[in-house]
Amino acid sequence: MGVHVLRLFAIIACLLAPLPALAQPKPIPIKVVVITAFEIGADTGDMAGEFQHWVERYPLTETVKIPGIERPARLSKDGVLGITTGMFGRARGSMAALLLDPRFDFSKAYFLMAGIAGVDPAAGSIGSASWSDYVVDADPLYEIDEREKMPGWMYGLYAFHSTGPDQKGNAEGASGMAWRLDPGLTTWAYLLTRNTSLPDNPKLAAERAGFTSEGAAQKPPHVFRDASLGTVRFWHGKERTRWARNWVRMQTDGQSSFAMSDGEDQAVMDTLALYAKEGRVDLRRALILRTASNYTWPGEGKPMRVEFAPGGLEAGVEAAYRVGSPVVKALVAGWATYETTLPQAK
C-alpha cells in the first residue's frame, strides 16, 4: 500500500473520529430566586414596581438575559437571582424558561415570590404582608353568566369535574389546584418578620375607614399568614370575595382561609411542582409573600373600581421588600446549614 494511500486513510480516520468534548462551564449554584411579576419603566431610578427595590437595595448588580423572559434578570454577588416573570399567564412560560436555563443550578435554591395583591378585608389591611400557607388555583373552572346560573347557586363559577359550586372537583392535567407550602419554612419566615415595621399614611387610613364590620381591615399594616388565590383574570367585588373565600376553603379542605388575590402564584407553584418531579428544584423551598395594594372590594358606600387604592402600590412594593429581604438575607447568611437543611421555626 502506497504512502499516499496510508496518509489518505489517516486523514479520513481523523475526520471520522469523535471530537473531544468541549468543556462546559459549571452551572452557577443559585441560593435564592426572588420572583416578581412586573416593573414600571426601568429597573432603577424611577417609580418602583415589584422589582426595583430588590435591584437597588439588595442589590442585584449583574444583568442576565434569559431566553423566554421579556425583562433581563439580575444576579447578586452572593447567589441571589431576581426575575420579573410578566403578569398573569406569562408567568408560567417565564418560570419554565428560567428553570431550563443551563447556566444555573436550582437544585438547592429557595424560591420567594414577592409581589402585591388584593387583600380580603376580613383577613388583613391595605399595606399588610401575608406569608401564604397555601396557594390555590382558581383558573381551571367553568363559568356561567350570573343571570343564567342554576337556581340556588351562589354564583356561576364551579370546578372542573363537578356539577356545582359546592363541589371541589379537580383539574387533573391542568393544575395541582392547591399547594401547601412547607409549614416549617413558612412559619420560620413569618416568625422572622412578624414584627417588621410597615409604612402607614393618611391615604391607607382613609381606605381602612370604608370597612366598619371587618376588624382586620381596620388594623394598621401588619404581617400575618393565610392563603393566596391565583387567577389570570382580575376580579373584584363583594360577591366575588365571597366566592374566593368559599373556593379556598373548599380546595384546602378547610385547612386555610382566603387572604390575598393575585395573578401569578398558581403559575409559580404549578411550574415548580412539575420541575420538582424531575429533580431540578425542591418544591419544599418555595415561599410566597403577598402584600396588599388594594382591597378585594372597595368598602361600604364607595364606588366599585378595579385599580390600585390611593397609595396602595407604593405601600405594597415597599412592604414586599421590607418583609421579604430579611428572609433572603438570612438564607444566604446561613447557607452553610440551609443548603442542605430547611430552616425550621424554633
HUSULPE-V513798 format. One line per field, one symbol per residue. phi: phi as a letter, one per 40 degrees, with the letter a starting at -180 (. if undefined). psi: psi as a letter, one per 40 degrees, with the letter a starting at -180 (. if undefined). A space follows every 10 residues. Layout:
phi: ???
psi: ???
//
This chain:
phi: .ccccccccc cccccccccc ccccccdccc cabcbbbabb gccagbcccc ccccccccbb cccbcbdgbc cccbbccbgb bbbbcgcfcc cccccccccc cccbbbcbcc bbcbacacbc ccbabcgcbb cccbbbcbcc acbbddcbcc dgccacbacd fbbaccbcga bdgbacgabc cdcccccdcc ccbcbccbcb adcccccccc bcbbcccccc dababacbbb acbcbahccc ccccdcccdc ccfgcabcbb babbdccccc ccccccccgc bbccccbbbb bccaccachc gbccabaccd gccccccccc cccccccccc cccbcdcccb bccbcb
psi: hidddddddd dddddeihih hhhhihihhh dhhhhidiih bieieahhad ddddddddih dhhhhhhehd iiiihieffh hhihdiibdd ddddddddee heeihedeii hhhhiiihhh eedaiheihh hhdihhhfdg iihhhdeeii hehdifhiii fieieehdai fhediedhhh ihdddddddd ddedehhiii idddddddee geegdddeii hihaiaiihh ieihiiiddd dddddddddd defeeiihdh haeedddddd dddddddeed ihdeehhhhh iheiieieih eiihigiiih eddddddddd dddddddddd dddfdddede hiiii.
//
